[in-house]
């Protein structure tokens, strides 16, 4: 099945559903504002406890708001997320695999 091209990630968040933690490089974390660093630290403890209890390591990114499917810290998202191309090869591959249409 070939899905239509999308122009915006708004309301999608599919690429964020299985990454658990934002994929920052160490040098990126040091450059984050203190409140975002605190959020990462608190969430890493929570995620570690969830993993210990369930063994699930592919949970939604802790920055993903599951209701809006938007990044809570969009302005401070990791470089790899900034480089992720809307409608690019990875995006289309994930959408096709899950038969995920454009955001509505």
C-alpha positions as CSV (number, residue, x, y, z in Angstrom):
1,X,0.0,0.0,0.0
2,X,1.4,3.4,-0.9
3,X,0.4,6.2,1.4
4,X,0.0,9.8,0.4
5,X,2.8,12.3,1.1
6,X,2.5,14.3,4.3
7,X,3.6,17.9,4.6
8,X,3.5,18.1,8.4
9,X,4.3,16.0,11.4
10,X,1.5,17.7,13.4
11,X,-0.7,15.1,15.0
12,X,1.4,12.1,13.8
13,X,4.2,11.2,16.2
14,X,4.6,7.7,14.8
15,X,8.4,8.0,14.6
16,X,8.4,8.7,18.4
17,X,6.3,5.8,19.5
18,X,9.1,3.3,20.0
19,X,12.2,5.3,21.1
20,X,11.6,5.5,24.9
21,X,14.2,8.2,25.5
22,X,15.0,11.2,23.3
23,X,18.1,10.1,21.4
24,X,20.5,12.8,22.6
25,X,24.2,12.7,22.3
26,X,26.0,13.5,25.6
27,X,27.1,16.9,24.4
28,X,23.5,17.8,23.5
29,X,22.3,17.0,27.0
30,X,24.8,19.4,28.5
31,X,23.5,22.2,26.3
32,X,19.8,21.7,27.3
33,X,18.1,24.1,29.6
34,X,18.0,22.9,33.3
35,X,14.3,22.2,33.2
36,X,14.6,19.9,30.3
37,X,17.7,18.2,31.9
38,X,15.6,17.7,35.1
39,X,12.7,16.2,33.0
40,X,15.2,13.7,31.4
41,X,16.6,12.7,34.8
42,X,13.2,12.2,36.4
43,X,11.9,10.3,33.4
44,X,14.9,8.0,33.2
45,X,14.2,6.9,36.7
46,X,10.6,6.2,35.9
47,X,11.4,4.4,32.7
48,X,14.0,2.3,34.4
49,X,11.3,1.2,36.9
50,X,8.9,0.5,34.1
51,X,11.5,-1.6,32.3
52,X,12.3,-3.6,35.4
53,X,8.6,-4.3,35.9
54,X,7.6,-5.1,32.3
55,X,10.7,-5.7,30.3
56,X,9.3,-3.4,27.6
57,X,12.0,-1.1,26.2
58,X,10.1,0.2,23.2
59,X,7.8,2.7,24.8
60,X,6.8,6.1,23.4
61,X,9.4,8.8,23.7
62,X,9.0,10.5,27.1
63,X,8.8,13.9,25.3
64,X,5.8,12.8,23.1
65,X,2.4,14.0,24.3
66,X,0.2,11.0,23.4
67,X,-2.9,13.1,23.3
68,X,-1.7,15.7,20.8
69,X,1.1,13.5,19.3
70,X,3.4,16.5,19.5
71,X,6.8,16.8,21.2
72,X,6.7,18.5,24.6
73,X,10.2,19.9,24.1
74,X,10.1,20.5,20.4
75,X,12.5,23.5,20.5
76,X,15.0,21.3,22.4
77,X,14.6,18.0,20.5
78,X,17.7,15.9,19.7
79,X,19.6,16.6,16.5
80,X,18.5,13.3,15.0
81,X,14.9,14.4,15.5
82,X,15.6,17.7,13.9
83,X,17.2,15.9,10.9
84,X,14.3,13.5,10.5
85,X,12.7,14.3,7.2
86,X,8.9,14.5,7.1
87,X,7.8,12.3,4.3
88,X,11.4,10.9,3.9
89,X,12.4,7.3,3.5
90,X,12.3,6.4,7.2
91,X,9.0,8.3,7.7
92,X,7.3,6.5,4.7
93,X,8.7,3.1,5.7
94,X,7.2,3.4,9.2
95,X,3.9,4.7,7.9
96,X,3.7,2.0,5.2
97,X,4.6,-0.8,7.7
98,X,1.8,0.3,10.0
99,X,-0.5,1.5,7.3
100,X,-0.6,4.9,8.9
101,X,-2.3,7.6,6.9
102,X,-1.7,11.4,7.1
103,X,-2.5,13.2,10.3
104,X,-6.0,14.6,10.4
